Amino acid sequence: MKRYEALVVGGGPAGSTAALALVRAGWSVAVVEKAAFPRRKVCGEYISATTWPVLRALGVADELASRAGPPVRRVGFFTREAAVEAPMPHDDGEWGRAIGRDLLDRALLETARAAGAEIFQPCAVGAVRSADDGFVVSLQAGESTEAHARIVIDAHGSWERGFRASARQAPAKGSDLLGFKAHFIGARLATGLMPLVLFPG
């Protein structure tokens, strides 16, 4: 059974960043990610101005900036015939920009791997049980195996029910909101404008 000081469940931005920080602090770390990368996800794909310095400290900003969209200086809300625009915040000349999750997730996870984190991918967590000195985690990737970790970090995302017994999916309500993402080619939008289209009802 392999032993780690930390096992991170989820290789997205939160999990990869946590793994990278712990590896740089001298911890032995494993990351378990069920999906193969690169992957597309329904996500706003917007990196705010205050997040770019974080990505720079992690060592991925230059790679991502070379593939990111233009600076987003304004946001526009569109519904029927109405349109309202507002300026976006910026930080010392740094603006928010769009970057695909397929690019962001891969860059962060590969940086964590290069720093020394062991990556199990694609691999799922079957169960987590307490042990005297931490946790035993069941890993399922073709064959089942187990790993021991002093701590387990649950970073698999808000849409996943995961391995936690306390996780419960809330019942649907009439006031729930629905969001979806679309990529348009050949659209005529002002440079630097991020559109949000609202549908009444």
VENHU-V316226 format. One record per run of one state. SS is the DSSP state (H for helix, E for strand, C for the rest). FROM is the first residue (numbers start at 0). TO is the last residue. If there is no record, write none. Layout:
SS;FROM;TO / SS;FROM;TO
This chain:
C;0;0 / E;1;8 / C;9;11 / H;12;23 / C;24;27 / E;28;32 / C;33;44 / E;45;46 / C;47;47 / H;48;57 / C;58;59 / H;60;64 / C;65;70 / E;71;71 / C;72;72 / E;73;78 / C;79;80 / E;81;86 / C;87;89 / E;90;90 / C;91;92 / E;93;93 / C;94;94 / E;95;97 / C;98;99 / H;100;114 / C;115;116 / E;117;120 / C;121;122 / E;123;130 / C;131;132 / E;133;139 / C;140;142 / E;143;153 / C;154;191 / E;192;196 / C;197;200
